[in-house]
Amino acid sequence: MADLAQLRDAIINGNAKAAAAVVDAAIAEGAEPMALIHGYMIPAMDEVGRRFECEEYFVPELLLSARAMKAALAPLRPLLTSSGVPPAGKVLIGTVKGDLHDIGKNLVSSLLEGGGFEVVDLGSDVSPRKFVEAAQSTGADIIALSALLTVTMPSMKYTIEALKEVGLRDKVKVIIGGAPVTQQYADQIGADGYSENATLAVALARRLMSGARQATA
Amino acid sequence: MAEYVLLHPEPGKILSDQLFALGIEFPCGGCSACGGCRVRLMSGTIPITEGMREALSEEELGEGWRLACQAETDGPVSLDIEQWSASILTDESRVAVEPSEGYGAVIDLGTTTLVVELVDLATGSVAGVLPGLNPQGRHGSDVMSRIEFDLREPGVLTSLIRRTLGAMLAELVRGRKPREVLICGNTVMHHLFCGESVEPLSHVPFRPSAPGERRFLAEELGWPEETHGAAVTFLPCAGGFVGSDLLAGLIACGMHQSETPMALMDLGTNGEIALGGRNGILCASTAAGPAFEGGRIRMGMRAGDGAIDRVEHDGSGLVCHVIGGSAPRGICGSGLVDAAAVSLETGAIGASGRLSNGAKSLSLAGAVSLSQADIRELQLAKGAVAAGMEVLRQEAGTEAPRVSSLHLAGAFGNYVRTGSARRIGLLPRWEAPVNPIGNSAVRGSRTLLLSPSRRQSLLDDLLRITRHVELGANPEFQEAFVENMIFP
């Protein structure tokens, strides 16, 4: 039997190889993918998030854990698709136009994937138009915008305006983040949410998804 | 014994204007984000604002700590000013002279500090030096916040810096009118002084609008009469955010003539690094931020009286050296690097940067301590610099053992202990000897001032062989940055 407690530990400790090895062994033994994800992997990332929150973990540990999560998810993904299990939601993510900083954005992207979301990463220096086109072609539930420079923050506002113009604004949730971004700014430009760090962004996305489901129910 | 300042507020004026006149700096530009402008209220009242609540703890507020940038009052107040006067590195070392008549001047226009030097053109000797603080500092401590400010209020920073430098030069002149003035500084300082648009520097691809050499007459700049007639030249930028201060540094350390590859690290507010030799030089700027100057560190301060500037372990506990021998009031960049290096050795800090055994802070001396967040700031700053140098080395295809020397410029580079800087991974673990060279920007500029016939060809050659590498656009940098946040 694959020792599944090791899967949790491997993700918490950022050991990608070990995490993937346990998952491979578990699959060979016929383990249920969703049981692995919800029983061990997502709780492990929640623990990583908790450690980051209380300053025990820093960016490098967060990144290593996110990589381990990704490595563990890779062999599970084809099984999930074939079994028709829907992802937690589809997120379009990118650093806004004029800005190249993407360490934070990449972290959020990995953590969202770890949290069961399907993530489409548009990279950095992404124009409002590109966000809109991608939103149209992917049918994303959430668009996540990142900016590290105060001077590029207005691009977030322009992206929201561009979504309005094509009539997409009420079909997607827009969440924003990055060092100079605040809740106040999010309110000001009419974003649906703001997160001050990568781990809280996952909780925010989950909250918005459950809100959206209730609204449509 | 702390010195208190008694202020009588002027009606209709916020207190921060008066405090700035006293030399208080507002590292984040006065938006209550950093808590760097703490003052302690000894008498009178300053109402607590929302921003103060966010930046200061209940306990600190109870002790009378307030943020100067948000301070408002109706009556007289007396304050204990936490910040202290800066120690600014000047340079008076001798360089080669091509003698001519009269006087000239060189100016190092730094993001944080200014140095104006009057030079005897016949002998090359320094006839007078005046250090100062960049008055733009109140509108943000780093280049990005200056750009943002200039985009909001165009022209303010330009007239501020022109006026200050003109006044400083006039004070030095005293009848010894300079024929020529050379100014060096990073690209943002260059553009703001010259009145060029900094808008292109606010977004990708961060390309300066007019990076070339610029010439003015002193009277055009509105400088005082004592300086009239002087030809003022702002030296050309190297590329991106890297300016003539780095070019001058290359001249000072002789990189442009070196057969073997050398490295230069200028760790000011805007960290600039270079690697190369006579056949080619790569340079880059890293957003190291102000941590090495005590910025964004909870009890951080510049290397002035009361700053812990050295930390050692004597076998039984930490031994802290305090500048001026007084009671410790805070910690400066070199003390911070020492404290981290020693704590890595004793195990008080782990390789991940985490304080051991769940400790919330690391006591140094007196009431001065480092918090977990302070160590994270240091990890970000040193990670950026180390990653930048690593990317330059890879880009140049230089094998580490071939680097013959590593020059450290700037005040922090002059005082930091190289053993500690290596221990925390700020300096590369190359075998090359480390050589602190002081204010290389001033020395290199003086070399140019004193060699008028060779100046143009020297600058042309330098610009020809020097290539700027944009780190922000480099995926290898992002990777190396995260890896270098960890302590070796």
Interface residues (C-beta under 8 A of the other chain):
Chain A: E55 E56 Y57 F58 V59 P60 E61 L63 K97 G98 D99 L100 H101 D102 I103 N106 D125 L149 T150 V151 T152
Chain B: M144 S145 I147 E148 L151 S202 H203 V204 S352 G353 R354 Q372 A373 R376 Q379 G472 A473 Q478 F481 V482 E483 M485 I486
